[in-house]
Amino acid sequence: MKKNLTILFALIGINQHLLCAQQTARLTYQNNPVGYLEYLPPGYATAPGNFPLLIFLHGGGQSGDGTPASLEKVKSWGPPYLIDGGVDMCFTVNGTEQCFIVISPQLNANESTWALTVSQIIDHVFNGPDDYRVDADRIYVTGMSRGGLGAYQYAASLFNNPNKIAAIAPIAAWSEGPIGCIISERKISVWAFHGILDTVVPYSLGWSAFSNIQLCTNPQPVAELKFTTYEDRYHDSWIPAYDPGSVIESPNLYEWLLLQERQEPDPVTGLAEGAISAFAVYPNPARDRISIHYRETPGARSTIGIYNPEGACMMAGEYDTREEIDISDLPSGIYIVRAAVGAGMFAAQRFIK
């Protein structure tokens, strides 16, 4: 028996780095939950303070249903792959070791955009039952290929207003629509990577997505912007980009991310930042009906608009204060409610159906 215990503890010692690099399959708390891999760094349970959060968005080939078996596909590349191999996601910046919490969600095969999924993850991190100890000023989103598109999508989406992230790192990615000046306005740092030999997402599309931010004039970008070209890479530029031992760039991607902190965005024209909490949506999450509860009643009637993650108006109308709004025809998901709270001023809130 004693011999067996000795062997057991020897094996534990040999594989200690793997025990420290365990990823757990989890689900968010919302209706229509998102499956994700959770990685908590060494010392998370006992170390004081909050941790930086890295959200990794996989490529198109790793979509699935969020079950533990399906989430194994998410470990194919990037941070989940490194963690699975024993990397502890701890890096020394300015003489201090800092460690990431890493959340790697799986995009449902039926979803066409990452914006909703990332929004659910961030909502779960701060409002879910797990009470993650996350530094709200150091949230980073990175992704490869379709996941890189997702990083751009979320950064510029209505869900990210006001801005919640410090930086994005899209790899072998492209963008859709005029989002460059939105990202510039929100003062989000960007480091993009692309292989010049890429034939799946041509290099020109990657450069165009980045330059739409860099060349914005209203407003001109003030956050740090970087673009790395790999002369010898095809549609696999995430391999050197995510390599923590890369000698091509110093600091490496993870060290650079840790140097970025969220900057407060300028007030958006027509959206009163101070009015964001001027009303509440009840119940939230909701099923068939919601009502709007104002802190200060703006009048007998107010104008309400309900928008999807892409900014399309799903419903609009005038409603009496606390009048129930029928949302039974809306599909399940996360929505933005915008309500008039005064002359020329609007507030926004989010709710889940």
Residue, then its C-alpha position, 0 to 999 in steps of 0.5 A: m500500500k505504501k509503495n502504491l502511494t509513493i508511486l501515486f505521489a510521484l506521478i502527481g509530481i510529474n504531472q503537476h503542470l498538467l493539473c495546474a492547466q486544467q480546463t473545465a467545460r461550463l455553461t453560462y447561466q442564461n436561457n439558451p446557454v453558451g458552452y465554454l472552456e474555463y481556465l483559472p490560473p495557478g493561485y486563483a483561489t487564494a491570491p488577492g485581487n482580480f485577474p485579467l480576462l482573455i476571451f478566445l474565439h475559435g475558427g469556423g471548423q470548431s463550432g458545435d453544440g457546447t457539450p463537453a465532448s464538442l468543446e474538445k474541438v476548441k482545444s485544437w488551436g490558440p490558448p486552449y491548445l496551449i493550456d491543454g499542453g501545460v502552459d499556465m498563461c502567466f507572464t512577467v510584465n514590468g517585473t510582475e508576474q500576471c496570469f490570465i483567466v481564459i474563457s473559450p466559448q464555442l459558437n453554435a453552428n446555427e449562429s452567424t455572428w460572435a457578437l451575441t455569444v461574447s456578450q453572453i460570456i461577459d454578462h455571465v462573468f460579471n452577473g452569473p453565479d460563478d462570481y469570477r474575479v475579473d479586472a473590468d479594465r483588462i478584458y481582451v478578445t482574440g480570435m482566429s479566422r472567423g473568430g478574428l472576425g468575431a473580435y472585430q464584430y463584438a468590439a464595434s457592436l451595440f453590445n459593447n456600448p459603452n465599451k467593455i474591453a481593453a484590446i482585441a487581437p484578430i488573427a487571419a481575420w477580416s471585418e464586415g461593414p464600416i466598423g473602423c471608426i466605431i473601434s477608434e471612438r471606443k479607444i480599443s487597442v488592436w494588434a492584428f496578424h496575417g500571413i501574406l500567403d493566405t488564400v482562405v482569407p486573403y492578406s488584403l482583407g486582413w490589412s483592409a480591416f485593420s487600416n479601416i481603424q488606423l485611417c479613421t479621421n473622425p475620430q482619429p485613433v488614440a489607442e495603440l494599433k499594431f499589424t504583424t505580417y508573416e511573410d511565410r505563412y498561409h491561413d495558419s498565422w495563429i501558430p506563431a501569433y499565439d506562440p508564447g515563446s515567439v522571438i519575432e515580437s517582443p513583447n509577445l502577444y500576451e505581454w502586450l495585452l497585459l499592458q493594455e487597459r480599457q480607456e473611458p470612451d467619449p460620450v456618443t452623440g445622442l446617447a447620454e452616458g449618465a442616463i445608461s442606468a436611468f431605467a431598468v428592464y423587468p423581468n430580465p431574463a424575460r419570456d413574453r413581456i417586459s416593462i420599463h421601470y424609470r428612476e425618474t419618470p420622463g412623462a406619460r409616454s416614451t419612445i422605445g426601440i428594441y434592437n438585435p446584436e447587429g443593430a437592426c430595429m426589431m420593435a419600436g413604439e410609444y408606451d406608457t410608463r410601466e406598460e407591458i411590452d409584448i416580446s413574444d414574437l422575438p426569438s430567444g437571444i440578447y437585445i438592446v432597449r433604447a428609450a427616450v428619457g428626455a429631450g434629445m437624450f436616450a438611455a440604453q439597457r440590455f435584456i435576455k429573452 
